[in-house]
């Protein structure tokens, strides 16, 4: 009623306001000293037309957007130019050093690879290798040469075996032709090998293609003598016939104990001639990737240039080598060489081994690095690049950024103009409509919803206001309209305005009251007990105990990994079968594991859920045992272990105390009561009678319609009761409870019609047994024995039936039959 009153009050006040507005327009005609609405409208229109543009919202928005864009661009430019230039310089320095280090790494790695090939080849030829047999040496050198031509193409020039007398046998690359070379005491003979990639041996004629005077190998022999049993490079040299190639020889001599007695310094040496063409190609490739860059390698001891990034570089002749002091071409190359010499006091050996030299003369970046290897490699690698190569990136970036900033500023102003027009357009439309409403013209054009949410809300509220005004006006009685023409308009409006807050207040209070009640109801609905608090509560729970009979033998005879694996499969089956029923799995202790229901939260039909899980698990784990486990190595080796494993399952339901115990720092969920003791008692009976699933009378009562069951035995089980403190000495109560074995589910399977007879036999297999138990409870023991005999005809080894029959005879006083049946039952149990 309060809400309706508030709405009614607001409607009345809105109508009165509109009527007052109408009355004001009418009374202004009567009262001469008041301004008419037409005059006010004219004045407003004149003021609007005469207002300067810089006072408009359009101009303000335009200036706001433009100034924001311009200020942002200026600030960003002032920030990023110093930061970017510093970063560019650092990155350029790091990039230049990385590029130079890649050249140094390549050169060092190439030399190492050649040394490794030489050492490997020498070690293969060191023992039981007849260097005097030319055919053997030829075959070995051919294979090494062919391999090196494949993996070090452009680097390998020749491979050969020589002795201390200057004789040698090997393979050489002579201007693109692969030649077998033989140097003896008289001359040098060259034989061309035909198509080396298709032949494993040098296919050649017996007549040399070329004969020449005996080669002078004294430098190589001297190097092998100086560095016995160690690889060593000779100084570089050039062939006058090939002035664009530099050669270096790697000598690896082999010295034996008997060499001294023979008067020779070593038995033989392995020679490996390489050209620097491959290194020059790499330098050329690197320089091509870096604009305005060059690189070359100097021999420290002579200053000669042994490799360079220049195409068709002239390395000179044996007597006139190109060097750092005799650099061909002049210009930039000469300037760089003179700069390096000037910083090293005209001696390049002043640059220590492993040291790097960084120079920045003029517009050049010059880097030099001296590498010294134990194989007599002492080279200086020089790398130079124009500074503009790196600075240009920054300059171009600044120019592009400035251009982009200008474009962004222009675009910002354009966007500012566009948005200012778009934002003001709805206001102009609203102004026009308000002007129409001021003249009581409610035939308004259709309003296009604004893109901006606030303006769209304003439009919707304006339309709602118009709708309300039109509604209020239509319901105003004519006599009220007449009264509004009276000259007491001002008093009426003031009265309405003074009363207006009361309606809002009522509405706010009413709304607040409804909100509070809703929040209270929500709190009451969702209020739940804190499951993490310490405390116990009485709960009737259902618990399943799964005992693994024979598992002790497994722990004694199997490896730990096999034990863990088997338990993992058991737990996997437990998890899968209990997932749908919400069972809480306990710890594995004393060869058994428990699962609980209704212990932590209310679970309807928890007895049925517990029993369904127990039967499903037993069925599944027995299938796994008979199929998968039989294929395991441990059970194939010891099949008796698998035969001794039996799963005994007991299910019970009773009152327990459940909850969290411990401290605030350590909490543990526990179940207090005798249920686990009772379950273990059921397990012992299940072991005694070789049963699968054994349940108590409570579970039987709750699930008898869902599963076939049969009576097994009566047993005294502990019953938990809450006792007063003054009766704490009262002994724990026990109750005689009937135990039942669980069989097949009575649920109808979808495909049961296909196996109707088989399913019927399964579900009725205990029919005579259960009839016998009914006769037993009615004390008709002879009828019970007769029915049990019929059952034993089909199942002669059924232990519960034998025990039950013996029990009947005991009641009849036939002790001999009792003893014979008990012996038969025990023997059958042993066979199980």
TIROKOL-262256 format. One record per residue (C-alpha): x, y, z. Coordinates in steps of 0.25 Angstrom, whole numbers, always signed. Example, Ala and Ser with C-alpha at 12.3 -4.5 7.8 and 13.67 -1.06 7.14 Angstrom:
# TIROKOL-262256
      X      Y      Z
    +49    -18    +31
    +55     -4    +29
***
This chain:
# TIROKOL-262256
      X      Y      Z
     +0     +0     +0
    +12     +9     +3
    +17     +7    -11
     +4     +9    -18
     +2    +22     -9
    +15    +27    -13
    +13    +25    -28
     -1    +31    -27
     +5    +43    -20
    +16    +44    -31
     +6    +43    -42
     -2    +54    -36
     +9    +63    -34
    +14    +61    -48
     +0    +64    -53
     +0    +77    -45
    +13    +81    -50
     +9    +80    -64
     -4    +87    -61
     +3    +98    -54
    +12   +100    -66
     +0   +101    -75
     -7   +110    -65
     +6   +119    -65
     +5   +120    -80
     -9   +124    -80
     -8   +134    -68
     +3   +141    -74
     -7   +146    -84
    -16   +151    -73
     -6   +157    -64
     +1   +168    -72
    +14   +170    -63
    +18   +156    -65
    +27   +151    -78
    +20   +142    -87
    +26   +128    -91
    +27   +133   -105
    +36   +145   -101
    +44   +136    -92
    +46   +126   -104
    +50   +138   -113
    +60   +143   -103
    +66   +129   -102
    +67   +127   -117
    +74   +140   -118
    +83   +137   -107
    +86   +124   -113
    +89   +130   -127
    +97   +141   -122
   +106   +132   -113
   +121   +132   -118
   +126   +118   -123
   +137   +117   -113
   +126   +116   -102
   +120   +104   -108
   +121    +89   -104
   +126    +86   -118
   +138    +96   -117
   +141    +91   -103
   +141    +76   -107
   +150    +79   -119
   +160    +87   -111
   +160    +76   -101
   +162    +65   -110
   +172    +73   -119
   +180    +78   -107
   +180    +64   -101
   +186    +57   -114
   +196    +68   -116
   +201    +68   -101
   +202    +53   -102
   +210    +53   -115
   +219    +63   -109
   +221    +56    -96
   +223    +43   -103
   +233    +49   -112
   +241    +55   -101
   +241    +42    -94
   +244    +32   -105
   +255    +39   -113
   +265    +39   -102
   +261    +25    -97
   +260    +19   -111
   +274    +26   -115
   +281    +20   -103
   +274     +6   -106
   +278     +7   -120
   +292    +10   -117
   +293     -2   -107
   +286    -11   -116
   +295     -7   -128
   +307     -9   -119
   +302    -23   -115
   +298    -27   -129
   +312    -22   -135
   +319    -30   -124
   +310    -42   -126
   +313    -42   -141
   +328    -40   -139
   +328    -52   -129
   +321    -61   -139
   +332    -58   -149
   +342    -62   -138
   +335    -74   -134
   +334    -79   -148
   +348    -77   -151
   +352    -84   -138
   +342    -95   -140
   +347    -98   -154
   +362    -99   -149
   +357   -109   -138
   +350   -117   -148
   +362   -118   -157
   +371   -122   -145
   +360   -133   -141
   +361   -139   -155
   +376   -139   -154
   +377   -145   -141
   +366   -156   -144
   +373   -159   -157
   +387   -160   -150
   +381   -169   -139
   +375   -178   -149
   +388   -179   -157
   +398   -180   -145
   +398   -195   -143
   +399   -206   -153
   +399   -197   -164
   +410   -200   -175
   +414   -186   -180
   +423   -192   -190
   +412   -199   -198
   +407   -188   -208
   +394   -195   -211
   +390   -196   -196
   +394   -181   -194
   +387   -177   -207
   +374   -184   -202
   +374   -178   -189
   +377   -164   -194
   +366   -165   -204
   +356   -168   -194
   +360   -157   -185
   +361   -147   -196
   +347   -151   -202
   +341   -150   -188
   +347   -136   -186
   +342   -131   -200
   +328   -135   -195
   +328   -129   -182
   +339   -117   -183
   +337   -114   -198
   +344   -101   -201
   +354   -103   -190
   +361   -116   -193
   +372   -115   -203
   +380   -128   -201
   +382   -140   -192
   +395   -148   -192
   +405   -157   -184
   +420   -153   -185
   +433   -157   -179
   +445   -150   -173
   +452   -151   -187
   +442   -143   -194
   +434   -154   -201
   +419   -154   -201
   +406   -161   -206
   +393   -154   -206
   +381   -147   -213
   +381   -133   -217
   +371   -123   -223
   +378   -117   -235
   +369   -106   -241
   +356   -114   -240
   +363   -128   -243
   +365   -139   -233
   +379   -144   -235
   +387   -155   -229
   +400   -150   -226
   +413   -158   -224
   +426   -151   -220
   +439   -160   -219
   +453   -157   -219
   +453   -154   -234
   +441   -146   -238
   +426   -143   -236
   +415   -151   -243
   +401   -147   -244
   +389   -157   -248
   +375   -152   -250
   +364   -160   -242
   +352   -162   -250
   +338   -158   -244
   +342   -159   -229
   +328   -159   -224
   +324   -172   -231
   +337   -180   -228
   +342   -184   -215
   +356   -185   -220
   +364   -175   -229
   +361   -180   -243
   +373   -176   -251
   +383   -180   -262
   +396   -186   -259
   +403   -175   -267
   +403   -161   -260
   +396   -150   -266
   +406   -140   -262
   +421   -141   -258
   +428   -130   -251
   +441   -128   -243
   +442   -133   -229
   +434   -124   -219
   +442   -118   -208
   +435   -122   -195
   +446   -117   -186
   +437   -107   -179
   +427   -118   -176
   +437   -128   -171
   +444   -117   -162
   +430   -114   -156
   +427   -129   -154
   +441   -130   -147
   +439   -118   -139
   +425   -122   -133
   +427   -137   -132
   +413   -145   -130
   +406   -132   -129
   +398   -125   -140
   +404   -111   -145
   +400   -102   -156
   +411    -96   -165
   +411    -81   -169
   +402    -77   -180
   +407    -78   -194
   +401    -75   -208
   +403    -81   -222
   +408    -72   -233
   +398    -79   -242
   +386    -76   -232
   +388    -62   -226
   +374    -61   -221
   +376    -73   -212
   +384    -75   -199
   +388    -89   -194
   +392    -94   -180
   +397   -108   -177
   +394   -115   -164
   +405   -125   -161
   +403   -137   -151
   +416   -145   -150
   +416   -159   -144
   +429   -163   -136
   +432   -177   -132
   +443   -183   -122
   +451   -189   -134
   +452   -176   -141
   +464   -172   -134
   +472   -185   -137
   +468   -183   -152
   +474   -168   -151
   +460   -162   -155
   +453   -152   -147
   +439   -158   -149
   +433   -170   -156
   +423   -162   -165
   +414   -150   -164
   +400   -147   -168
   +398   -135   -177
   +386   -127   -179
   +386   -115   -188
   +375   -105   -187
   +371    -93   -194
   +364    -81   -187
   +354    -80   -198
   +343    -85   -189
   +346    -75   -178
   +346    -64   -189
   +333    -68   -194
   +327    -68   -179
   +333    -54   -177
   +327    -49   -190
   +314    -55   -186
   +314    -48   -173
   +318    -35   -179
   +307    -36   -189
   +297    -37   -178
   +302    -24   -171
   +303    -12   -180
   +316     -4   -182
   +324    -15   -174
   +337    -22   -177
   +345    -33   -171
   +359    -39   -173
   +369    -48   -165
   +384    -45   -163
   +395    -54   -160
   +401    -48   -147
   +415    -52   -150
   +416    -47   -164
   +405    -37   -165
   +400    -44   -178
   +385    -45   -181
   +381    -59   -182
   +366    -57   -183
   +356    -46   -187
   +341    -43   -190
   +345    -36   -203
   +342    -43   -216
   +354    -47   -224
   +364    -42   -214
   +378    -42   -219
   +387    -48   -208
   +400    -46   -216
   +411    -55   -220
   +420    -64   -212
   +430    -52   -212
   +421    -40   -211
   +409    -43   -202
   +397    -34   -199
   +399    -30   -184
   +394    -19   -174
   +405    -10   -179
   +403    -13   -194
   +388    -13   -195
   +383    -14   -209
   +372     -4   -214
   +376     +7   -204
   +364    +16   -199
   +356    +11   -188
   +364     -2   -186
   +377     +6   -185
   +370    +16   -175
   +366     +4   -166
   +379     -3   -167
   +387    +10   -163
   +377    +13   -152
   +380     -1   -146
   +395     +0   -147
   +394    +14   -141
   +387     +9   -129
   +397     -3   -128
   +410     +5   -130
   +412     +0   -144
   +413    -14   -139
   +401    -23   -139
   +407    -33   -129
   +405    -23   -118
   +391    -28   -118
   +391    -39   -108
   +385    -53   -110
   +370    -53   -107
   +370    -38   -106
   +359    -29   -114
   +362    -16   -119
   +350     -6   -121
   +352     +7   -129
   +343    +18   -134
   +351    +27   -143
   +342    +36   -152
   +330    +29   -157
   +336    +15   -155
   +334     +4   -144
   +346     -4   -144
   +348    -17   -136
   +360    -26   -136
   +362    -39   -129
   +375    -48   -128
   +373    -63   -127
   +384    -72   -122
   +383    -87   -123
   +393    -97   -118
   +393   -103   -133
   +402    -91   -136
   +390    -82   -141
   +393    -67   -138
   +383    -59   -146
   +376    -45   -144
   +362    -44   -149
   +358    -30   -153
   +343    -25   -155
   +339    -11   -159
   +326     -5   -161
   +321     +9   -164
   +314    +16   -152
   +303    +20   -161
   +299     +5   -162
   +294     +6   -148
   +291    +20   -146
   +282    +21   -158
   +272    +12   -151
   +271    +22   -140
   +270    +34   -150
   +260    +28   -159
   +252    +24   -146
   +252    +38   -141
   +248    +44   -155
   +237    +34   -156
   +232    +36   -142
   +232    +51   -145
   +224    +49   -157
   +215    +39   -150
   +213    +49   -138
   +208    +60   -148
   +199    +50   -155
   +194    +45   -141
   +191    +60   -137
   +184    +63   -150
   +176    +50   -148
   +173    +54   -134
   +167    +67   -137
   +159    +61   -148
   +154    +50   -138
   +151    +61   -128
   +143    +69   -138
   +135    +57   -142
   +132    +52   -127
   +129    +66   -123
   +119    +67   -134
   +114    +53   -131
   +113    +56   -116
   +106    +70   -118
    +96    +65   -128
    +87    +58   -118
    +87    +70   -109
    +83    +79   -121
    +72    +69   -124
    +67    +69   -109
    +68    +84   -109
    +59    +85   -121
    +49    +75   -115
    +49    +82   -101
    +46    +95   -109
    +34    +87   -116
    +29    +82   -102
    +30    +96    -97
    +19   +100   -107
    +11    +88   -103
    +15    +81   -116
    +15    +66   -113
    +16    +61   -127
    +31    +59   -127
    +40    +52   -138
    +46    +39   -135
    +59    +39   -127
    +71    +32   -132
    +77    +25   -120
    +91    +31   -117
   +104    +23   -117
   +107    +28   -104
   +100    +21    -92
    +98    +34    -84
    +92    +41    -95
    +84    +29    -99
    +79    +28    -84
    +75    +43    -85
    +68    +41    -98
    +60    +30    -92
    +57    +37    -79
    +52    +49    -87
    +43    +41    -95
    +38    +34    -83
    +35    +48    -77
    +28    +52    -89
    +20    +39    -88
    +17    +42    -74
    +13    +56    -77
     +4    +52    -88
     -3    +41    -79
     -4    +51    -67
    -10    +62    -76
    -20    +52    -82
    -25    +48    -68
    -26    +62    -62
    -41    +66    -60
    -46    +78    -67
    -50    +85    -54
    -35    +84    -50
    -31    +90    -63
    -40   +101    -61
    -34   +104    -47
    -20   +104    -53
    -24   +116    -61
    -26   +124    -47
    -15   +133    -43
    -11   +125    -31
     -1   +116    -40
    +11   +120    -32
     +5   +115    -19
     +1   +102    -25
    +14    +99    -31
    +21   +103    -18
    +12    +94    -10
    +14    +82    -20
    +29    +84    -19
    +29    +84     -4
    +21    +71     -4
    +29    +64    -14
    +41    +59     -5
    +31    +51     +4
    +27    +42     -8
    +42    +40    -11
    +45    +37     +4
    +33    +27     +5
    +38    +20     -8
    +52    +20     -3
    +48    +14    +11
    +39     +4     +4
    +50     +0     -5
    +60     -1     +6
    +51    -10    +14
    +48    -19     +3
    +64    -20     +1
    +66    -23    +15
    +56    -34    +16
    +61    -40     +3
    +75    -40     +8
    +70    -46    +21
    +63    -58    +14
    +75    -60     +5
    +84    -61    +17
    +75    -71    +24
    +74    -79    +11
    +89    -80     +9
    +93    -81    +23
   +101    -94    +24
   +109   -100    +35
   +124    -98    +35
   +130   -111    +31
   +144   -107    +35
   +140   -105    +50
   +144   -114    +61
   +133   -123    +66
   +126   -136    +66
   +111   -139    +62
   +103   -152    +63
   +101   -157    +49
    +95   -170    +44
   +105   -175    +34
   +107   -186    +24
   +121   -192    +23
   +127   -203    +14
   +139   -211    +18
   +148   -217     +7
   +157   -228    +13
   +168   -233     +3
   +170   -248     +8
   +184   -253     +4
   +190   -239     +3
   +200   -242    +14
   +207   -252     +5
   +207   -242     -6
   +215   -232     +3
   +224   -243     +7
   +227   -249     -6
   +226   -238    -17
   +234   -226    -20
   +230   -212    -14
   +227   -207    -28
   +217   -219    -31
   +210   -216    -18
   +208   -202    -21
   +203   -205    -35
   +193   -215    -30
   +188   -206    -19
   +187   -195    -30
   +178   -203    -38
   +169   -207    -26
   +168   -192    -23
   +165   -188    -37
   +153   -198    -37
   +149   -192    -23
   +149   -178    -29
   +142   -181    -41
   +131   -189    -34
   +129   -179    -23
   +129   -166    -31
   +115   -167    -35
   +110   -170    -21
   +118   -160    -13
   +126   -170     -4
   +137   -165     +4
   +149   -174     +3
   +157   -177    +15
   +172   -181    +18
   +178   -195    +14
   +181   -201    +28
   +183   -216    +32
   +180   -221    +18
   +166   -214    +18
   +160   -201    +13
   +147   -194    +17
   +137   -185    +10
   +127   -177    +17
   +114   -170    +13
   +106   -159    +20
   +117   -156    +29
   +120   -142    +25
   +107   -138    +18
    +93   -143    +17
    +92   -154     +6
    +78   -160     +4
    +78   -175     +3
    +92   -176     +7
    +90   -191    +11
    +86   -194     -4
    +98   -186     -9
   +108   -193     +0
   +103   -207     -4
   +102   -203    -19
   +116   -198    -18
   +121   -211    -11
   +115   -221    -21
   +120   -213    -33
   +134   -212    -28
   +134   -227    -24
   +129   -231    -38
   +139   -221    -45
   +151   -225    -37
   +149   -240    -39
   +148   -238    -54
   +161   -231    -53
   +167   -241    -45
   +163   -253    -54
   +167   -246    -67
   +177   -235    -65
   +185   -240    -53
   +187   -253    -59
   +196   -247    -70
   +205   -240    -60
   +219   -246    -59
   +218   -248    -43
   +206   -256    -44
   +210   -264    -56
   +223   -268    -48
   +215   -270    -35
   +201   -274    -39
   +198   -278    -25
   +199   -264    -20
   +187   -260    -29
   +179   -272    -25
   +181   -268    -10
   +175   -254    -12
   +160   -253     -9
   +152   -240     -7
   +143   -240     +5
   +133   -229     +6
   +125   -225    +18
   +114   -214    +19
   +108   -208    +32
   +100   -196    +36
    +99   -190    +50
   +100   -178    +58
   +114   -172    +60
   +120   -159    +64
   +126   -151    +52
   +134   -138    +51
   +147   -131    +52
   +156   -133    +63
   +170   -127    +67
   +174   -113    +68
   +172   -100    +60
   +186   -103    +54
   +183   -118    +51
   +170   -124    +48
   +166   -138    +45
   +152   -143    +41
   +149   -156    +48
   +138   -166    +51
   +136   -170    +65
   +129   -183    +68
   +129   -198    +68
   +125   -199    +53
   +139   -203    +48
   +140   -214    +59
   +126   -219    +55
   +131   -219    +40
   +143   -227    +43
   +135   -237    +50
   +127   -238    +38
   +139   -240    +30
   +144   -252    +39
   +130   -258    +36
   +132   -256    +21
   +145   -262    +21
   +140   -274    +29
   +128   -277    +19
   +136   -272     +7
   +126   -261     +4
   +127   -248     -5
   +118   -238     +1
   +113   -239    +15
   +103   -229    +21
    +96   -226    +34
    +81   -227    +37
    +79   -212    +35
    +85   -212    +21
    +77   -224    +18
    +64   -217    +22
    +68   -204    +14
    +72   -212     +1
    +65   -225     +1
    +56   -221    -11
    +69   -217    -19
    +77   -229    -17
    +75   -244    -15
    +80   -248     -1
    +81   -260     +8
    +82   -262    +23
    +96   -267    +27
    +97   -266    +43
    +94   -258    +55
   +105   -251    +62
   +106   -241    +74
   +110   -227    +69
   +113   -215    +78
   +103   -204    +78
   +107   -190    +80
    +98   -182    +90
    +99   -168    +96
   +100   -170   +111
    +98   -160   +122
   +111   -157   +130
   +106   -164   +143
   +104   -177   +135
   +118   -177   +129
   +121   -191   +136
   +110   -197   +129
   +115   -208   +119
   +115   -206   +105
   +102   -212    +99
   +102   -223    +89
    +91   -227    +80
    +89   -241    +72
    +89   -237    +58
    +85   -246    +46
    +95   -246    +35
    +92   -247    +20
   +100   -250     +8
    +97   -241     -4
    +95   -247    -18
    +90   -242    -31
    +83   -229    -33
    +68   -229    -36
    +69   -218    -45
    +64   -221    -60
    +76   -219    -70
    +73   -214    -83
    +77   -226    -91
    +72   -236    -80
    +62   -241    -90
    +73   -247    -98
    +78   -255    -86
    +65   -257    -79
    +66   -271    -75
    +81   -269    -70
    +77   -257    -62
    +65   -264    -56
    +74   -276    -52
    +84   -266    -45
    +73   -259    -37
    +66   -271    -33
    +78   -280    -29
    +76   -277    -14
    +61   -280    -15
    +61   -293     -8
    +72   -288     +2
    +63   -276     +6
    +51   -286     +7
    +59   -294    +16
    +63   -282    +25
    +48   -279    +26
    +45   -293    +31
    +57   -292    +40
    +51   -279    +47
    +38   -286    +48
    +45   -298    +55
    +42   -308    +44
    +56   -314    +44
    +52   -326    +35
    +46   -318    +24
    +58   -308    +25
    +68   -320    +23
    +59   -325    +12
    +60   -312     +4
    +74   -310     +8
    +77   -324     +2
    +71   -320    -11
    +79   -307    -11
    +92   -315     -9
    +89   -324    -21
    +92   -312    -29
   +103   -306    -20
   +109   -317    -12
   +121   -309     -8
   +113   -297     -2
   +119   -295    +12
   +107   -287    +17
    +97   -298    +13
   +106   -309    +19
   +107   -301    +32
    +92   -298    +32
    +89   -312    +30
    +98   -316    +42
    +91   -306    +50
    +77   -312    +47
    +83   -326    +51
    +88   -320    +64
    +74   -315    +68
    +69   -329    +65
    +80   -335    +73
    +86   -343    +62
   +101   -340    +67
   +107   -350    +57
   +101   -343    +45
   +106   -330    +51
   +120   -334    +52
   +121   -340    +38
   +115   -328    +32
   +124   -318    +40
   +136   -327    +35
   +131   -326    +21
   +129   -311    +22
   +143   -309    +27
   +149   -318    +17
   +142   -310     +6
   +147   -297    +12
   +161   -302    +11
   +159   -306     -3
   +154   -291     -6
***
